[in-house]
């Protein structure tokens, strides 16, 4: 392993950074190469997208797949929805009413303000007016733009990384296509850290560039790129992502020390000299360091602030938290761990029939293995050993932490050198980054093939590799078709292939006429007698065949995942009267949060794989399932401190089981005392009397004890219903995919209550009904769903199509004497009369109270809540141990409930978003304008 260049490796900090001393001719060359690079990245990304349209049309063309069926895949879908409705409902929101927690947890653990999500938001704002349905627009644009953004980000990183090994634009183009197709099949399956992992090639490029040249510029770009990745998804970035980077840095440092001809002692001396010269940095270099440091601080400021506040406000299972004892080596070996099976590594790489998304290795295919093998065998660049070493470390770390031998050494290395070693608990998630480690080897393989087909470096090894690969594939497929057992055809096919290979090429008679005639096209003389363009065609056909085989395999792999994530209607257990509910199509312009059900027994969507409480149900179904907060708190399922004592409180369990509505009116308030909740439950007054903590008697009519008897509130003539009726012939008819069924839609009446089209539950919602009928005696009730109606006799109001009622009817119902009959409330009523501010953390509404009393919100008591009644701030009390309540007088009131309205966090997040976009463009631009990427050779 030697380092070959005209100059010695420079460990000094240069006085000039960038291209100050570059000649005009070279600047023109760099400008031209920059344009070529941008065009190559864009073209490779487009071609990759078109190929994925062929491989998985269910996602990219017909949009039949929805990634909200599993916690790891649902993160992105939920995050984009949150960002879009933040735009339409007012600024950056910090609270999620329906999940009963701040949005910070989604940002810190799943990524919210990342590149892909923000690109999707921009696309939705621009293009959703072109769709008839806002809900359908969200699903379609998410399924296309979110993944296309990943293609661009990965494509840019792949181009820069592979360009360090090859300047051939064809090699760079093919590598860019492969990194967005075969190498990331698991990303197309909707993996949560899709955007985060796409930063990996870009960051590895700058780390490699720094270790090759040791320039301050490259160090700062590496730090900035890592910060961009961490800011996009902090928990996963510091855990799984950095784990992968760490296992690149370690072998890269070893390579940097031993790659030069100079002795190790001399190299260490140079490093010491470099360190001592840091104090002589010039003004320009100090400005660069200060500027990058400031950008990094501003990028991370919202995350650090949110982390601090949320650790104060929430329980996150402190006894098992990943942030406890992060530097303890002993704790590292005591923590639980999930790993991929080491014995499955090789055959999982090409096992498309039974690969899986979790706790396993990912699928790469024959082409990746073939090109990587060629790169390792024929590539003369010593940097290939960096990536081979990283792959080996990825493989070794997926073993029990008490393992001995090489696996144990990998864990020891990780325990003593990785500052974030405590965060990852499942190394299989780090293993998903293995695909990017094959990328430089693929580039080397493609470059080596180009060198051989153009007759630049003919070697016997190339013929051996190509013949061996063809034989391995042939016999592997034969045995695979017979047995469908991947292990069997790997072992049998591999052994037969190697045997024939040895007979033809490695035995003493390899120059015999029989051997040469058997593989004349690949023999030492036969292959190189073929003209260059013919060799290119032959090798190109081989690569295309391999890609088609792998594409077919990837299709089978992704199809298995897609079949579990099909868009389909679901029934809600315990709420069958609601009919079928579509959990896929939501209108972010209308709803402050996406809303569906999780957990059992009530609120479980049949067929829904999610068991975590990441996505929760909302007000559309009139209640929230609070029983989820009686399970132990974890990092993924935090619990507000106000709910901390619930698991040991049977009274609260009984109280919440009886009624789970988020908002109710209580006619009396009583000062809290021991045993009071038991008395309330015994009398059945748990929703008529509210218990107030830390309150003085007679303050806002707070009683010392329960009243002797309850006064009944008269609710006479407070509601009235209006009926809207139209012939089905007056509606807009649309074809559907359902056999013998049509969609029928009508404009809603002008006086239809706005809140009825959202997830806000008002006390008069039971008056909302829809029917289809001929006359008073012949009527069919329609079941309300949320989203696109999938079954006949179901309807949606305002979500699937804004301000319209949409229903699915049998074709035989489309007759002149059939009418849509819509009943909805109007006139004077109690409770919420009108919702004029509908945001995640700004809820404004008009409320009519029939008597003096208390308004109770089932949101966790938190001092950051603020409330105004009739434009005046009011004191918020702790109600029923854990919630918030305010006194209210009889009559009509304007009420505004806000979460943390005076914080600077929103400004910090906005600034971080702007800087992340600008920094990413700058990082990629500076990477493309590298003046030295072709000047150094490593052999």
Helices and strands as residue ranges (DSSP letters): E 3-4, H 24-55, H 57-60, H 71-89, E 95-96, E 101-102, H 104-110, H 115-127, G 128-130, H 134-141, I 142-146, H 147-163, H 169-179, G 182-184, H 185-188, H 194-197, H 200-213, H 216-232, H 234-236, I 237-241, H 242-258, H 264-276, G 277-280, H 283-313, E 314-315, G 318-320, H 329-334, G 342-344, H 345-348, H 366-378, H 384-397, H 405-417, H 427-431, H 434-453, H 460-483, H 486-501, I 502-506, H 513-518, G 520-522, H 526-529, H 532-563, E 569-571, G 576-578, E 580-582, G 619-621, G 626-630, E 639-640, G 641-643, G 646-648, H 650-658, E 663-666, E 668-671, H 676-683, E 689-692, E 702-703, E 720-727, G 728-730, E 732-735, E 741-747, G 754-757, G 765-767, E 769-775, E 778-781, E 783-784, E 794-797, E 804-810, G 811-813, E 819-826, E 831-838, E 842-849, E 853-857, E 865-869, E 872-874, E 877-879, E 883-888, E 891-899, H 905-928, E 937-938
